[in-house]
Amino acid sequence: MQAFRKHTGVVAPLDRVNVDTDQIIPKQFLKRIERTGFGEFLFYDWRFSADGKANGEFVLDEPSYRGASILVAGKNFGCGSSREHAVWALADFGFRVVIGSSFADIFANNSLKNGLLTVRLDEQQVAEIMRSAREIESYQVTVDLETLRVEDGRGFSASFVMDDFARHCLMNGLDDVGLTLQHEGLIAEYERRHPVREEMRGLAQG
């Protein structure tokens, strides 16, 4: 997993509340088994017409937001089903951070395990970032996980709170596999001391 410490990027405003995971990545695109390739289907029903043609009316298709890597959204972002593909789609599209006043718990947990940072600010702070993103061309903010701050270099500055363990994992690029491999030496020693008997090995391979 890619480590996250500090990121500066263009902000795209998604001024909608209760954006669920089926809106983030519709169910018909969940057939892939890889984590990549979902970005082109992000917010598909809002970006494309029924015949599959881009309507050009969605915020992410506006020239000033192309290449945005920070999304600011309304409250309760990521609600609905628990599909991890929603996080994969956002990350594959190029987002590193989602800023909002609240997130669905499962979505926030899935984000952590995939290196996508969710930043909770109060509604007034989110509204200020949303307004600046709409009014200022190529508006950027810096999200610093080491100092737990969001700043835009124009006077806006806000702090956010994050669980220490989650912060440690993101800053060091540790997903569940990475956390397990930190104990690789102990695992190898355990396997050395407790070899699989040949008959059990045969059953496992059979």
RANORUR-V441152 format. One record per pair of residues at least 6 apart in sequence whose ideal C-beta (glycine too) atoms are under 6 Angstrom apart, sorted by the first residue. I is the first residue (numbers start at 1). GAP is how many residues later the second one is. D is the distance in whole Angstrom. If there is no record, write none. Layout:
i=I gap=GAP d=D
i=I gap=GAP d=D
This chain:
i=1 gap=114 d=5
i=1 gap=172 d=5
i=1 gap=174 d=4
i=2 gap=113 d=5
i=2 gap=171 d=6
i=3 gap=169 d=6
i=3 gap=170 d=4
i=4 gap=113 d=5
i=4 gap=141 d=6
i=4 gap=166 d=5
i=5 gap=140 d=6
i=5 gap=141 d=6
i=5 gap=166 d=6
i=6 gap=138 d=5
i=7 gap=89 d=5
i=7 gap=136 d=5
i=8 gap=132 d=6
i=8 gap=134 d=4
i=9 gap=60 d=3
i=9 gap=61 d=5
i=10 gap=58 d=4
i=10 gap=128 d=5
i=10 gap=130 d=6
i=11 gap=59 d=5
i=11 gap=61 d=6
i=11 gap=122 d=4
i=11 gap=128 d=5
i=11 gap=130 d=6
i=12 gap=48 d=6
i=12 gap=53 d=4
i=12 gap=56 d=4
i=12 gap=59 d=5
i=13 gap=59 d=5
i=13 gap=117 d=5
i=13 gap=120 d=4
i=13 gap=121 d=5
i=14 gap=57 d=6
i=14 gap=59 d=4
i=15 gap=115 d=6
i=16 gap=58 d=5
i=17 gap=57 d=4
i=17 gap=58 d=5
i=18 gap=58 d=5
i=18 gap=61 d=6
i=19 gap=58 d=5
i=20 gap=59 d=5
i=20 gap=60 d=3
i=21 gap=59 d=4
i=21 gap=60 d=5
i=21 gap=62 d=5
i=21 gap=65 d=4
i=22 gap=58 d=6
i=24 gap=62 d=4
i=25 gap=13 d=6
i=25 gap=16 d=6
i=25 gap=60 d=5
i=25 gap=61 d=5
i=25 gap=64 d=4
i=26 gap=18 d=5
i=26 gap=19 d=6
i=29 gap=12 d=4
i=30 gap=55 d=5
i=35 gap=53 d=5
i=36 gap=56 d=6
i=38 gap=47 d=6
i=38 gap=50 d=5
i=38 gap=51 d=4
i=38 gap=54 d=5
i=39 gap=50 d=6
i=39 gap=53 d=3
i=39 gap=54 d=4
i=42 gap=47 d=5
i=42 gap=51 d=5
i=46 gap=12 d=5
i=47 gap=11 d=4
i=48 gap=6 d=6
i=49 gap=6 d=5
i=59 gap=6 d=6
i=64 gap=73 d=6
i=69 gap=25 d=5
i=69 gap=26 d=6
i=69 gap=27 d=5
i=70 gap=27 d=5
i=71 gap=24 d=5
i=71 gap=27 d=5
i=72 gap=27 d=4
i=72 gap=57 d=5
i=72 gap=58 d=5
i=73 gap=27 d=5
i=75 gap=26 d=5
i=75 gap=27 d=5
i=76 gap=26 d=5
i=77 gap=23 d=5
i=77 gap=26 d=5
i=78 gap=25 d=5
i=78 gap=26 d=4
i=78 gap=29 d=3
i=79 gap=25 d=4
i=82 gap=24 d=4
i=84 gap=26 d=5
i=87 gap=23 d=5
i=87 gap=24 d=5
i=87 gap=27 d=5
i=87 gap=29 d=5
i=91 gap=25 d=5
i=97 gap=20 d=5
i=97 gap=46 d=5
i=98 gap=20 d=5
i=99 gap=20 d=5
i=101 gap=22 d=5
i=101 gap=25 d=5
i=103 gap=15 d=5
i=108 gap=10 d=5
i=111 gap=7 d=5
i=112 gap=54 d=5
i=113 gap=62 d=5
i=119 gap=41 d=5
i=120 gap=40 d=6
i=121 gap=37 d=5
i=121 gap=39 d=6
i=125 gap=33 d=5
i=132 gap=7 d=5
i=133 gap=6 d=5
i=141 gap=9 d=6
i=141 gap=11 d=5
i=142 gap=9 d=5
i=143 gap=7 d=5
i=145 gap=26 d=6
i=148 gap=11 d=6
i=148 gap=12 d=6
i=149 gap=10 d=5
i=150 gap=8 d=5
i=151 gap=6 d=5
